[in-house]
Amino acid sequence: MSFFFSRSSQRTRSGRWFYVIFMCQQAVEKLCKGLYTLYIDDNVPRIHNISQIFACFEEKLSVVADDDKYKLFDSLSAYYLINRYPDFNKSINQYVNKTEAEDLLLKTREVFSWLLTLKP
């Protein structure tokens, strides 16, 4: 976990803000899919919507995700872009700024740590 976040922090110096957010999305999605596997089974849905994945196993948890967590899940899911369109990925980087990337990185760190506490 610390490797992911330290490398992402280094990326912010390069100005690749979209990449930072995309990696945040990937980290949270993969962790939620891992939790899905622990709570449901290993037939994880082939989707990238973090809120939908989380909702599948949320009822099995002793805690409930608040609206802020679902908002973050939705924000991050919006950045799952389609590795199939590299030209689009290059052009979108100009629309993602440093402030947005740093804010989402901070929130991702918090929710990632929280998700780790949900392991059975």
TORFI-99181 format. One line per field, with one value per residue (C-alpha): residue number from 1; x, y, z. Coordinates in pm, whole numbers, always signed. Layout:
// residues N
tivex	[NUM|...]
X	[X|...]
Y	[Y|...]
Z	[Z|...]
This chain:
// residues 120
tivex	[1|2|3|4|5|6|7|8|9|10|11|12|13|14|15|16|17|18|19|20|21|22|23|24|25|26|27|28|29|30|31|32|33|34|35|36|37|38|39|40|41|42|43|44|45|46|47|48|49|50|51|52|53|54|55|56|57|58|59|60|61|62|63|64|65|66|67|68|69|70|71|72|73|74|75|76|77|78|79|80|81|82|83|84|85|86|87|88|89|90|91|92|93|94|95|96|97|98|99|100|101|102|103|104|105|106|107|108|109|110|111|112|113|114|115|116|117|118|119|120]
X	[+0|+269|+445|+135|+91|+456|+485|+164|+304|+611|+387|+229|+564|+549|+215|+38|-271|-505|-266|-267|-647|-663|-425|-641|-941|-755|-639|-986|-1153|-907|-940|-1320|-1301|-1078|-1332|-1605|-1406|-1372|-1739|-1922|-1718|-1449|-1692|-1632|-1850|-1665|-1755|-1556|-1821|-1681|-2015|-2186|-1909|-1909|-2290|-2278|-2108|-2195|-2483|-2234|-2035|-2080|-2042|-2210|-2035|-2146|-2247|-1897|-1747|-2005|-1939|-1568|-1641|-1849|-1590|-1314|-1528|-1574|-1198|-1188|-1100|-1071|-718|-834|-835|-481|-533|-830|-634|-362|-609|-804|-492|-521|-860|-742|-560|-317|-568|-824|-564|-420|-767|-868|-535|-585|-943|-828|-565|-833|-1089|-822|-716|-1081|-1146|-849|-1021|-1318|-1134|-1312]
Y	[+0|+251|+182|+279|+604|+704|+641|+838|+1128|+1124|+1132|+1457|+1628|+1526|+1698|+1379|+1453|+1224|+934|+999|+985|+681|+494|+594|+451|+129|+84|+127|-85|-371|-358|-363|-657|-834|-769|-897|-1218|-1250|-1181|-1325|-1549|-1535|-1467|-1092|-881|-754|-395|-91|+94|+92|+182|-116|-353|-226|-242|-614|-700|-400|-581|-838|-568|-448|-89|+115|+340|+700|+925|+1074|+733|+661|+1005|+923|+583|+754|+1025|+769|+547|+837|+828|+466|+528|+283|+190|+124|+492|+623|+940|+1033|+963|+1203|+1479|+1445|+1512|+1880|+1897|+1748|+1991|+1951|+2054|+1798|+1522|+1596|+1613|+1278|+1123|+1233|+1100|+778|+724|+764|+535|+278|+257|+227|-49|-245|-254|-435|-761|-1044]
Z	[+0|+90|-240|-438|-252|-248|-623|-686|-486|-708|-1015|-900|-959|-1326|-1385|-1491|-1282|-1472|-1416|-1041|-1029|-1257|-1025|-726|-907|-983|-622|-473|-742|-693|-316|-340|-578|-328|-53|-283|-319|+58|+134|-168|-399|-661|-944|-926|-1158|-1464|-1398|-1293|-1097|-745|-582|-746|-644|-286|-260|-343|-13|+205|+378|+507|+687|+1043|+921|+651|+403|+443|+154|+132|+61|-208|-361|-373|-527|-794|-856|-896|-1117|-1354|-1413|-1518|-1871|-2100|-2164|-2515|-2602|-2539|-2745|-2531|-2214|-2331|-2407|-2081|-1875|-1968|-1791|-1461|-1239|-952|-684|-797|-819|-476|-321|-469|-370|-9|-2|-167|+102|+369|+207|+115|+479|+584|+329|+465|+806|+649|+592|+774]
